[in-house]
Amino acid sequence: MAGTACCQRLADAWTTTTHRCKAASCDFTVQISRVDAADNRRWQEIAAAHPHHI
């Protein structure tokens, strides 16, 4: 069973995308898994303009 859990974590890591705020002093991040291109873009825009920057 440990091998299966390890493989699942690797698969999750492979399909996970992290979007980060580009501001130098900001550490805001969003991690998403298994989303389509539209949701990926939406979360990318959210990370770029999250409430701390408005």
C-alpha positions as CSV (number, residue, x, y, z in Angstrom):
1,M,0.0,0.0,0.0
2,A,2.9,2.4,0.7
3,G,3.9,2.2,-3.0
4,T,0.4,3.1,-4.1
5,A,0.3,6.2,-1.9
6,C,3.7,7.2,-3.1
7,C,2.6,6.9,-6.7
8,Q,-0.5,8.9,-6.0
9,R,1.5,11.7,-4.5
10,L,3.8,11.7,-7.5
11,A,0.8,11.9,-9.8
12,D,-0.8,14.7,-7.8
13,A,2.5,16.6,-7.9
14,W,2.7,16.1,-11.7
15,T,-0.8,17.6,-12.2
16,T,-0.5,20.5,-9.6
17,T,0.2,24.0,-10.8
18,T,1.3,26.8,-8.5
19,H,0.6,30.4,-9.3
20,R,2.4,33.1,-7.3
21,C,2.0,36.8,-6.9
22,K,4.8,38.6,-8.9
23,A,5.3,41.4,-6.3
24,A,8.8,41.1,-4.7
25,S,7.6,41.3,-1.1
26,C,4.5,39.1,-1.5
27,D,4.4,35.4,-0.8
28,F,0.8,34.8,-1.9
29,T,0.4,31.5,-3.8
30,V,-2.4,29.3,-5.1
31,Q,-2.0,25.6,-5.9
32,I,-4.5,24.0,-8.2
33,S,-4.8,20.4,-9.4
34,R,-6.6,18.9,-12.4
35,V,-8.3,21.9,-13.8
36,D,-9.0,22.9,-17.4
37,A,-7.3,25.8,-19.2
38,A,-10.0,28.3,-18.3
39,D,-9.8,27.6,-14.6
40,N,-6.0,27.6,-14.7
41,R,-6.1,31.1,-16.3
42,R,-8.7,32.3,-13.8
43,W,-6.5,31.3,-10.8
44,Q,-3.5,32.8,-12.5
45,E,-5.3,36.1,-12.7
46,I,-6.5,35.8,-9.1
47,A,-2.9,35.3,-7.9
48,A,-1.8,38.4,-9.9
49,A,-4.4,40.6,-8.5
50,H,-5.3,39.2,-5.1
51,P,-7.0,41.5,-2.5
52,H,-3.7,42.6,-0.9
53,H,-2.8,44.5,-4.1
54,I,-6.1,46.2,-4.8
